Structure formats: C-alpha cells, structure tokens
C-alpha cells in the first residue's frame, strides 16, 4: 500500500527504524494503518515527541505494537474497546484507530478525541501543528535541560494532569511507557466509576511502583 503524501512528508522528518523490516506483527492490524510501517518499522519524529511503535521486538527498547495493545486491552478493558494503538505523543497520549478515525486516547481518563478520518489527515494535522499534536517544542526544551529521554519513556505527571498536575519541571518525570500506562489505567477506571466532581485520592494503591 502506497503511503499518503502527507505521511511521506512526516516520515522524511523521522529517525531510523526502531525494529527490523522483516518482522511479522503479532497482532491483527487494520489495513488502513499498514502505510505507517511500509517504509520504516517503528519511528520517532520531533525530538522523539512522536513515536510510532514497531512491529515485533524493538531494537531500541521501545515497546512494540502488540505489547502496547495487550496492556491497553488488559488494563483498560471495556474503556478501550475498539481502539488499536499505533503511537503516542510526548506525554503518553496514545494515537489509536477507532471507528474509522485516528484518535488521541488519553490514558488518564480513557477519553478519546478524533484527530482525522485517515492517516493522511492525521499526518497533515501533525505537520501543521506538531506542538499541539505531539508536544514537539516541549520535547526539545525538556531534553535540552534534562538530557534525552530513553525510547521507552514518556513524560508523566507526579500528580496526573486530570487531577490538576502542571506541565512543568516540578511535576514531570520520565516514566517507562508500559508501567505508566498501567498506572493511568487504574486512575481511568476509578474516574469512570465515580460521579462527576468526585475527588480522587492520589496515588492509588498499586501505583507509582517501579
């Protein structure tokens, strides 16, 4: 399948492949997502703010598509029904395919917002405003001050953003992506079970563990 022009333009900004090109995925993927890996098996762009997960084991420590989606299904259950994750932004918001849309899936709340109707529209949106969509400028500034993030890490709030945590140095820390996804799933399940406006005690039991 030929990649849309906008996706080709986005790939021109990306780094080297994060996985082997001869890998067969361990997960059934929507055909519409196949162009993401047609030229490069897993990749990063915008100072690693945007990550597209590789198919099969990554050579650089980033979780692969199957691992991420296994945690998504296990930890979120019905809250993530129908979502297939293929990438993430700087803060661990997942890029998913859901009901014929590319969506941003917030792991703190399990809420999602459509970004585009297809990969072409998604890539165009990222190219137009990479700071809003993936946190590009923030990624550059953070790593200038603190050093490069490991490929498996995202910036997470010591106090989750949905609970009022700020996007600043005092509240942010690099966190292993799959661990953070499980912790945030616990929060999302609690929030989903509470009435609007109810308070949440943080950290929850079993979270903030290494």
Residue pairs with C-beta under 8 A, 6 or more apart in sequence:
1 31
1 34
1 35
1 38
2 35
2 38
3 11
3 35
3 38
3 39
3 119
4 35
4 118
4 119
4 120
4 123
5 120
6 119
6 120
6 121
6 123
6 124
6 127
7 35
7 36
7 119
7 120
7 123
8 39
9 123
9 127
10 45
10 123
10 126
10 127
11 39
11 40
11 43
11 45
13 45
13 46
14 40
14 43
14 44
14 45
14 52
15 43
15 44
15 45
15 48
16 40
16 43
17 40
17 41
17 42
17 43
17 54
18 41
18 42
18 43
18 44
18 54
18 58
18 59
18 60
18 62
18 151
19 41
19 42
19 54
19 55
19 56
19 57
19 58
19 59
19 64
20 41
20 56
20 59
21 40
21 41
23 41
23 54
23 55
23 56
23 57
24 55
24 56
25 55
25 56
25 65
25 66
26 56
26 64
26 66
27 65
27 66
27 69
29 65
29 84
29 86
30 84
30 97
32 97
32 118
32 119
33 84
33 86
33 97
33 119
35 119
36 52
36 86
36 87
36 119
37 52
37 54
37 55
41 54
41 55
41 56
42 51
42 52
42 53
42 54
42 55
42 58
42 62
42 64
43 51
43 52
44 50
44 51
44 52
44 151
45 130
45 134
46 130
46 134
46 135
46 136
46 139
46 140
47 136
47 139
47 140
47 143
48 90
48 139
48 143
48 148
48 149
48 151
49 89
49 90
49 130
49 134
49 135
49 136
49 138
49 139
50 87
50 88
50 89
50 90
50 126
50 130
50 133
50 134
50 136
51 62
51 87
51 88
51 151
52 86
52 87
52 95
53 62
53 63
53 64
53 65
53 68
53 85
53 86
53 87
53 88
54 62
54 64
54 65
55 64
55 65
55 66
56 64
56 66
57 64
58 64
58 151
60 151
61 150
61 151
61 152
62 151
62 152
62 177
63 152
63 177
63 178
65 85
65 86
67 178
68 85
68 94
68 177
68 178
68 181
69 84
69 85
71 178
71 181
71 182
71 185
72 80
72 83
72 85
72 94
72 181
73 80
75 181
75 182
75 185
75 186
76 107
76 110
76 185
76 188
76 189
77 189
79 110
79 185
79 188
79 189
79 192
80 105
80 110
82 98
82 99
83 94
83 96
83 97
83 98
83 103
83 105
83 112
84 96
84 97
84 98
85 94
85 95
85 96
85 105
86 95
86 96
86 97
87 94
87 95
88 94
88 95
88 154
88 177
89 95
89 104
89 133
89 134
89 135
90 134
90 135
90 136
90 138
90 139
90 154
90 155
91 135
91 154
91 155
91 156
91 161
91 167
92 107
92 154
92 155
92 156
92 175
92 177
92 180
92 181
92 184
93 104
93 105
93 106
93 107
94 104
94 105
94 107
95 102
95 103
95 104
95 105
95 115
95 122
96 102
96 103
96 104
96 105
96 112
97 103
98 105
98 112
100 117
101 114
101 115
101 116
101 117
102 114
102 115
102 116
102 117
102 118
102 119
102 121
102 122
103 112
103 113
103 114
103 115
104 112
104 113
104 115
104 133
105 111
105 112
106 112
106 162
107 180
107 181
107 184
107 185
107 188
108 160
108 161
108 162
108 184
108 187
108 188
108 191
109 162
109 187
109 188
109 191
109 192
110 185
110 188
110 189
110 191
110 192
115 121
115 122
115 125
115 133
116 122
116 124
116 125
125 133
126 133
126 134
130 136
130 137
131 137
131 138
135 155
138 155
138 167
139 149
142 149
142 155
142 172
143 149
145 169
149 155
149 174
150 174
152 176
152 177
152 178
153 174
153 175
153 176
153 177
154 174
154 175
154 177
154 180
155 172
155 173
155 174
155 175
156 172
156 173
156 174
156 175
156 180
156 184
157 165
157 166
157 167
157 171
157 172
158 165
158 171
158 172
158 173
159 165
159 166
159 171
159 202
160 184
160 187
160 202
161 167
162 187
162 191
163 200
163 202
165 171
179 209
179 210
183 204
183 207
183 208
183 209
186 204
186 206
186 207
187 200
187 202
187 204
187 207
190 200
190 204
191 200
194 200
